[in-house]
Amino acid sequence: MSFSASFSAPFNVCSQTGTSFCASLASWPSMAASLIPSLKTSLGSSKSAFLRHNLPLQSLNSRCVFSKAQFSGVSARAATDKNIYDFTVKDIDGKDVSLSKFKGKVLLIVNVASRCGLTTANYSELSHLYEKYKAQGLEILAFPCNQFGGQEPGSNPEIKQFACSRFKAEFPIFDKVDVNGPNTAPVYQFLKSNAGGFLGDLIKWNFEKFLVDKNGKVVERYPPTTSPFQIEKDIQKLVAA
């Protein structure tokens, strides 16, 4: 598996929950040294890991801002015969949905939140891509998650109303899930085990994205700061395959 990531300095993570908070990570190497006991390596290249747990963030700013990050060449790595179609999840209305219904489709799977600084851009661009490529075989699967700054606190009906009325989202939205920790949804255990990222198996923030091909295999993982429009070329390749 090839891996590359580049961050501009300073690296800021901010969130918006009504009371905004932000932490500057310009000096994260020294912080990481005390938090992370070891560094993971992959194919001879060291990968630093930090923020293993949700860190308390100081109130400084009002927007969710990340420095530009690029993850390239992240491909499926788990030696397993499982694919995404083996999982059943609950939709936003609490009904069981077998992901086998999406066989033969290209899937973009996203953990979403309603109150993040990334919300408007991501929902708008996701809706645009879905409208543009749905007929060509794209499905976008949105999984609400409240683990990052408490930015998805609403009930399922409230989340559905927000996405569908404000952004006219027509892609499937599912039950609120955990994507990290002991209660991680099985489908996210699968996604993370098949495409490790800069933080290993951890989802870093709202709107991290996984691209799945028509055979149900995870082929790419994108950090939250990668916009849906930046993924469009990869989507085009898969729907044309």
N, C-alpha and C positions, 0 to 999 in steps of 0.2 A: 504494500500500500504506500503510495507516495503521499507526502504531506507537506504543505507549506502554509505559513501564516505570517502576515506582516501587520504591525500595528503602528500607527503614527503616534507621536507623543505630544502632549500628555494623553493618557487613556482615561476617559471619564465615563462613569456609569451613573446615570441619573434615573429617577423614576418619578411618576406623578400619581398620587393617590388622593388628591384633594389637598393634602399637605405634602409638598414636594420635598424630595431629598436627593442628595447627590454625594458621591465620594470620588475624590481625585485619586487615580491610581498611577500617577506619574512615577511614584517611587515604589511600585508594586514588587520589584525584585526583592527588596529587603523584607517586605511584608510576607512575600511568598516563602522566603527562607525559614521564617518562623512558623508558617502554617503548613507547609508541605514537606513531609519527611524525606521524600525521594522524588527523583525525576524519572518519568517514563521515557523509554527510547523506542524508536521504530525504524528499522532498516538503517541503523547507524546514526540517525538524526535524533537529537534530544528534543523532547517536547516538554516544556514547562507546564506545570499544572498549578492553578491557583484558584482561590475562591471556592474551595471544595464544598463549603457550606454557605448558606445565605449570610452575608456579612451585614451587620447593622450599618445603615448609610446615614450620614449626617445631612441635615436640611441645609441645602445651599442653592439649589436651582429648581426650575419648574418644568424642565423637559427631560425626556428620556433620550440621552445622547450617548452614542458609542463612537469611538474612533473607528476609522475605516479598517475593516478586517477582511482578509481574503483567504479562503480555504480552497485549494485547488487539488484536483486529482484524488479526492476522497472517494474511494470505491468500496463496494461490498467486500467484506473480509471474513465474515464468519463461515466456518466450514459446516454448513448445515443444509439439510434438504428442505427446511421450512421456508415458506414464503408468506407474504402478507395475506394471502387468501385463506390461511389456516386460522385466522382470528375472527372472533365475533365481538362486536362492540355495541354499545347502546347509543342510539341517536339522541338528539336534543329533547325529544319527546318521551324518552325512556323505553323505546322499542328496540329489541334486538336486531342487529343488522350484521349479516355475514359479509365479510369483505370479499368473499368469493363472487359477489354480485358485480365486482369491478374487474373481473378477469378480462384480460385483453386491453385494459385501459392503462394509460400513463397516469400515475398518481403523484400529486404534490401534497404532502402531509405537513400541516402547520399547527403549532400550539399557539392559540390566539388569546388576546386579552382586550378588554374594552376601554381601559383607562391608561394605556401606555402612550408615551410620546410617539411610538411607532405605529399606533393603531390606524390612524386615518390613511397614511400612505399605503400601508400593507393591505388593508381591506379594499381600498379603492383599486389598487393594482391587481390584486387577486381577482376581484370581480371582473375587471377588464380582460384579464387573461382567460378566465373561465368562459366568458362570452365569446371570445375570439377562437378558442381552441376546443370547446366542448364537442362540437360536431366532428372534430378530428380525433377524438378519443381521450381528451384530458378530463380528469376529475380532480377536484381540489377537496381534500378532507380536512376540516377544521376541528381541532380539539381544544375547547376552552380550558385554561389552567390558571389557578389562582396562586401559584407558588412563587411568583416573582413580584415582590413589592405589594402583594395583595391587590393586583390590578385587574382581577376578574372576580369581584366579590358577589356579583348578582346571581340570582337563581337561573335555572335553565330557561324558563319563559322570558325572563328579562334579557338574557343574552341573545336569545332568538329574536326578540323584538328589536333590540339594538342593531344587530347585524342586518336584519332584513328590511327594517324601515329606514335606517340612516344610510346604509351602503347598498341597499338593494341586492344583498348577497343571495345568490341562487344555488351556490354550491352546498353540499351537505355539511351540516354542523352537528357535532356529536355531544354526548354527555361530558360534563366537566370531569377532568381526570388529573391525576398526579403524573408528572413526567420524570420526576426524580424521587429518590428516597424509597423507603420500605413499601410504600403503597403504589409504586409505579405501575401504571396500566400495562398488561402483558404486551399489547401492541407496541408500546414505547420501549419495553425491554428488548423486543425484537429489533426495532429500528436502531437503537443505540448499539446493540451488539453487532450489527451488520455495518455500521459506519461510525467509527469512533471519530471524535473531534478534538479540538484544541484542549478541551477539558476532559479528555477521555470519554467516558460514557455519559457524562453530565450534560444535560441541556443547559445552555448558558443563560437564556433569557426568553422573553416572549418572542414569538415569530421566528423561531429556528425552523428550518425547512428540510424535508427529506424528499428526494425525487426517486420514484419507483418506476421501473420499466414495465412493459406489457406482460412480462413473465413473472411479475411479483417480486422482483429482486431490487433491493436498495442499490442505487448506482451513484448517488451524490447526496452530500449533506452540506447545507449552507448556514452560516451564522446569522443571527438576527439582523445584522446591519446590511446583509445582502437583500436588496429589494426584489420583489417578484419580477419586475421588468428586467433585472439583470440575469434572471434565470431563463428568459424567453428563448434564447438560442438553444439551450439544452433541451427545453421542452419541444422545440421544433424538430430537433434531431430524433427524439424518441417517438413522437407521434408519426413521423415519416418512416420509421424503421419497419 
